[in-house]
């Protein structure tokens, strides 16, 4: 039970960080709506993902688990369809320059923004798991 609560709190934290990083990804409403939507996503990650992973096991073995990224994107898409207060829209990235690293401005469609948000979400969850598992 503590693992489920910990996962829920990590998902909530990572979703909040994503809403701060990517302006095209929003959770509309109050804090209650954020907690509700993160609860639904946590349920999808805890219940739905292992079942689909088991079904996709031969494909995961063949692709050395690269198809799990596709599964994460599909779970994120399903989550955006299940929860009405989630909004992902096309994103106009303004560009960034940090020292000698420069990223030019780009326009991302809805699908590309969905892929970026879901991949960043999984990366944030993995980093948070690593950070909080050490303590």
Secondary structure as GFF3:
##gff-version 3
##sequence-region A 1 135
A	DSSP	alpha_helix	2	21	.	.	.	ID=ss1
A	DSSP	beta_strand	25	27	.	.	.	ID=ss2
A	DSSP	alpha_helix	31	43	.	.	.	ID=ss3
A	DSSP	pi_helix	44	48	.	.	.	ID=ss4
A	DSSP	alpha_helix	49	55	.	.	.	ID=ss5
A	DSSP	alpha_helix	57	62	.	.	.	ID=ss6
A	DSSP	alpha_helix	67	82	.	.	.	ID=ss7
A	DSSP	beta_strand	86	88	.	.	.	ID=ss8
A	DSSP	beta_strand	91	93	.	.	.	ID=ss9
A	DSSP	beta_strand	96	98	.	.	.	ID=ss10
A	DSSP	beta_strand	101	103	.	.	.	ID=ss11
A	DSSP	beta_strand	106	108	.	.	.	ID=ss12
A	DSSP	alpha_helix	110	134	.	.	.	ID=ss13
###
